[in-house]
Amino acid sequence: MADKPTKGLADVVAASTALSDIDGKAGRLFYRGYDIHDLAGRATFEETAHLLQRGKLPTRAELDAYGDELTSGRELGALASANIAEIVEKQKPMEALRSLVSLSGADDPDKDSISPEANLRKAARLVAQQPQLVARYHAARTGAAAPQADPSLSIAGNFLLQIAGRAPAPREVEIFDECLVLHADHTMNASTFAARVCAATLSDMHSAIVAAIGTLKGPLHGGANEQVMKTLESLSPGGVAQAVRDKLAAGEKIMGFGHRVYKTEDPRATHLRRLSAELAESTGDDTYYRMSKEMEEVVLETKGLYPNVDFFAASVYHYLGIPTDLFTPVFSISRMSGWTAHVIEQHADNRLIRPDSEYIGETDQKWKPIEER
């Protein structure tokens, strides 16, 4: 008898990749062989995107050229720009991004090609445009005009500028940039797999990214950081421990804890905890950091679960002034570097992804005319 299929494809190797790797037992994450602990706080997001998309950490000249490419590709096309206002009226943030990326595909000058050269150009434009899409969506729904991008600022700096409407402090930019690096790629997660399945049909990069965004929209993949913040906001600072114990006793899941791969602390959470503590101190309001720490201690003591990347990301984004319902869209800004790199990799050595399935339905059924049923 054949082995039963693994639900959710757990532990099934679906592709070979040189982009990222995880050691779940040791709690380590690597981008192209570089430990995330070496990259976080050192490599910029632009360097990290170059590493993922183009295979190496750039030299100064290569980084300058890549930066020029990002700057020139940042402006949204006519179709996407013309439809933002109507999309804002009818769609929530992740739905809107799914639509806007699709429209951006129609605007892209390389839309009819999946050549390696075209894919590299499209990948850079997608990384450059995603923060613009999020910022323009937010501006449209608030009735404000997003400030023009500042050519002297990085992707992280310009996003904070356009969301807050003010020039961000240099340290705020560094912290958000580190967040983008930490979220850039994470092996064969659900949205990345969806992108690769789409790309494996030799569909175009924008279609694959729309598949990824649609997958990220689902609450079992994206949205945990938003739910963490909503949980923190629902609790009183003095009642965190008891409230968490009551939720756990009632069988409720506390978002932001546990991970399907990591058996110890998520290495990204290590950095995000530190950044949350720093922002709590610099803003003079440590309420949500203290509440997060208390929640972390209770969950570890009660359930033996460690925080994942989403847990401390919530308070970090809150301290940076990012609206809670934009937390998952912000994730897409960062992960665009990984998604596009996976599409490039899939197209470079492609085979259609077509898993088998186990049939569990009826057998030997006999057709009857409708009068006899």
N, C-alpha and C positions, 0 to 999 in steps of 0.2 A: 504494500500500500504506500502511495506517495506521501511524503511528509506534508503535514498541514501547512498552508501558507502563513507567513508571519504577518499579523495584523499591523497595518500602518507601515509595512516594509521595514520594520525595526531590524537593524543590523544587516540589512541587505545592501550590498555595494552596488549602487546604481550607475556610477561613472568613475573614471579616473580623472584626477585633477591635480594640478600643480599650484593651485591658488591658496588654499588654506587647509589646515589640519588641526585636529583636536586630540589631546591626550586627556580623556575624561577622568581617568583614575588620579592623575597628578594635577589636574586642573590647569592645563596649559593650552594656549591657542597660538597658532603660528600663521603668519601671512608669508607665503613663498619662503618658508624656512626661518623667518624672523619671529622671535618670541614677542608676543604682544607687550610683555613687560619692558622690552627694549625699545619698542616703537612708541608706546604711549607717553606723551609729554615730550617726545624728542622729534619724531617725524611729524610733519604737517599733514593735514588731510590731502592736500594736493600731491605731496610726495607719495602718500599711501595709495592714492588712486592711480598714480603713474606706475607704482610697483605692481598693483594688481592688473591693470589693463595692459601694461607694456613690458612687464616681466622683470623690472629692475628698479632699484632706487635711483632716481635721476641724479646726474651731475648738475652743477649750478646752471650750465648752459641748457641742458635738457629740461630742467625745471622752469627756467625762464620761457623757453619755447612752448612748453606745455601750458604755462600760465597765460601766455598770449593766446593760445588756442582756446582756452576756457573763456577768456574775456571776449574774444570775438564770437564765440558761440553762445554767449549768455542771453542775447536778446530773443524774445519769443517771436514766433512766426505770426503772420497775419491772422490765420484761422484760429489759433489758440487764443490770441489776444482779444479777438472780436467776440469770443463766446464766454469769456470769464464771467461777465455780469449775469448772463442768463443761467450759467451753470451754478453760480452761487445761490441763486433763488431756489434751485430745485435739488441740489445735491449736497450731502455732508462732505467733510474734507476728503476722506479716502475715495469716495465715489467720484468726487470732483477731480482728483488727481488721476484716477483711471481714465476719465474722459479727456482731460487736458493732455495727458501723454499721448493718447491716441491721436488727438488733433495735431499735436506737435509732430507726429510721424508724417502726417500729410504735408506739413510745412518743410520737412527736412530735405535739403538739396540732394542727399544721398538715398532717398527713400526707395529707389528702385534697384538698389545694389546691396548684396551681402558679401562683397569682396572683402578681403582682410583690410585693405586700406580704407574702404568706406566704413567698415565696422569700427575702426579706431576713431575716425572722425565723428561718427554718430555717438560713440561712447563718451567722448569728451563733451559733446554738446548736451547729452542727457545729464551728465554730472553737473554741468554749468547751469542748465535750465531748471533743474528740479527745485532748488531753493527759490528761484524766481517764481515758479508756479505756486509754491506754498505761500510766499509773501504776497503775491498779487491776489490770490484767493482771499487771504486774510484782510488785505486792504479793501477789497471790493465789498466784503460783507460788513465791514465797519464803516464804510462810506469815506474812508481816508484814501489818500494817494500814497502809495509806497514810495519812499525816497529813492532817487536814482542811485544805482550802484556806484560805489566809490572805487575807482580803479586802483587806489592804493591799498585797499583792504582785500583780505582773503575771502574764500567762500564763507567761512565761519563768520568773519567780521561783517560782511555785507548782509548776511541773513539776519544777524542781530540788529543791524542798522535798520533794515527794512521792516522788521517785525515791531521793534520798539519805537521807531521814528526818531531815534537819537543816536549819536555816535557812541558805540559801546566802549567801555574801558578796555585797555589792552589786555588785562588779565582775564576779563570776561571772554574775550575773543580766544585766548589761549585755552581756556577751560572748555569752551564749546568745540573748538577745533579738536581737542583731545577726545571729546565725546564722539565726534564724527569718525575719528580713527578707530575707536573701540568698537563701533558698530559696522565697520566697512564690509566685513565678510564673515561667514560662519559656516563653512562647509555646506553640506547638502540639506539645508533647512527647507521648509515647505515652499517658500516663495522662490528660492533659488532652483529647486527641483522643477517647479512649474515653468520657470523661464527656460530651463534646459530642455524640457519636454517639448515646448513650443519651438525653440530654436532647432531642435533635432529634426523637425519636419522641413527644415530649410526655410522657415518663415523668417521675416525680417526682425531686426533688433527691437524696434518699437512694439511690435506685437508681442514679443517675448516679455518685454518689460511690463506691458499691460497685464499679461498673465500673472506676473510676479506681484504687481500691485493688487490685483484682484484677490490673490491668495493671501497677501499680507492683511487685507481688509478683514478677513475672518477672525473672530475673537479667539480662536484657539491658536493663532499664530501672532497676529499683531494686537495692539491695544492693551497689553498687560501694564505698560508703564502708565497709561491713562487711568486704568482701574486702580493702580497703586495710589495715585494721587487722590482719586475720589475716596478711597478708603481712609487715607490720612485725614482728609477734610471732614469726613463723617464722624471722626472720633474726637473726644475731648482730650487735651494733653495729659490730664491726670488719670484718665481711665483706659489708657492703651492696653496695658497688660491684661486686665480683666476682660475687656472687650474681645481681645484676640483669643484668649482662652475659651471664652464663651462660644465664639465662632467655630473654633476647632472642635470643641466638644459637640457642637451641633452638626458636625460633618461638613461645614462650609470650607471652601478653599480660600486660602489667603494668597492673593495674586502677588507675583514677584519672587516666589520661592520654589526651589527645586528645578531640576533641569533633566531632560531626557538623556543627555550625554554626560554631563559632569557629575561625578560622584562625591566631589568636594566643592569648595567654593569656586564659582565662576570667576576666572581671572579678571574679567572685565569689571565685575562688582568690586573687586579690591580697589581699583582706581576710582570708580564712581563714588564709593564711600568716602574716600579721601577728598574728592572734589566737593561733595556735598558738605562735608565738615568745614572746608575752607570757605565756601560761599556763605554758610550759616554764620561764620565768624565775621566775614567782611560786610555782610548786610546788617549785622546786629540783631538778627532774628534766627535763633537756632531751634525754633519750635518744631519744624518738620524734620529736621535732622535728629533731634532728641527723640521724637516719636518714632522715627524710622529705626533708630538704634534699639529702642525698647522693644519694638515689634520684632526685630531681628533676633534678639535674645530669647524672647518667649517662644518663637517658632522653632528655633534651634533646640531649645530645652525640651519643648513638648513633642515636636515631630522629627527632630533630627535633620531638618532641611536648611540648606544654606540659601542666601539670597542669590538671585540670578541677575543678569544684566539690567533687567527692567526695574528692579526695586529701587536702587539709589539713583537711577537715571531720572526717576520721577521728581524727586526733590531738587536735583541739579537743574533740570529744565524749569521747574517752578521758580527757583531763585534767579534764573537768568531772564525771567519775565516772559517765557513762552507760554501761550494759552494751553490749557490742559488738553483740549480736543485737537491740538496740533502735534501732540507728542508722537503719535504713530506716523503722520506725514514727515516729521523731522527724521524719524528712523529711515524713511525712504530716501531722504537726501543723502544720508551716509551710505546706505546699502546700494544705492545706484552704482557706486564704484564696483562693488562685488558682483551685482547682477550683470552688468555690462561685460565685465571680465569673463564671467561664466558663459555668456553668449558667444563671445569671441573664441573662447576655448572649445565650446561645443562645435561651432562651425569649422574650426581648424582641423578637427579629427572626428568627423560626424558619423554617427550611426543612429538610425531611427530608434527612439526609446519606445519599446513595445513589450511591456511585461506580460506574463501569462496570468490566467485567473483560474480559480477553482469554481466549477459550476456546482451549485447546491440546490437547483430547482428540480421540478418534476421531470420524469423521464417517460419515454414510451407513450406519450399522449397521442390520442387518435382524434383526428379532425371529424367534426359532425356539422352537418348543415345547420344554419341558424334556427330552423324550425324544430330541430331535435334537441337543442341545448336546454 
